[in-house]
Amino acid sequence: MNCIACSTENIPLALFCKNCGAKLVPKKNQNNEDVDKIVNLFMLIIGSGLVVSLFYFFINLIEYIDIYSITPVRIITSLVVPVVTLVAAIVMPHQKAKVFLFVAFTLEIIFFIRYSIL
């Protein structure tokens, strides 16, 4: 039985991976659990992006009305999507999706530094 977290081959009756300690799932259930976890993580990323987009809309509306400056809130809000992406990359069981999420996280941080701080 292969570990879904690190792809190490384990004995058929093992409950946990001998390499990383992750809980092992029988092959017939691995595909369903992988797909469910991947879909849930991507939905989390998309959902957090939508929440941040709505928050930006309200921030721009408040600044347009000229109530007060909320630059610190804008900076904190800009970090929500990269943090969610990082968490998703850490817990992602699928190796290619994990690499994609780490690359996305790196690009998000680069854009954050470029446009928020500089």
Secondary structure, 3 states (H helix, E strand, C coil): CECCCCCCECCCCCCECCCCCCECCCHHHHHHHHHHHHHHHHHHHHHHHHHHHHHHHHHHHHHHHCCCCCHHHHHHHHCHHHHHHHHHHHHCCCHHHHHHHHHHHHHHHHHHHHHHHC
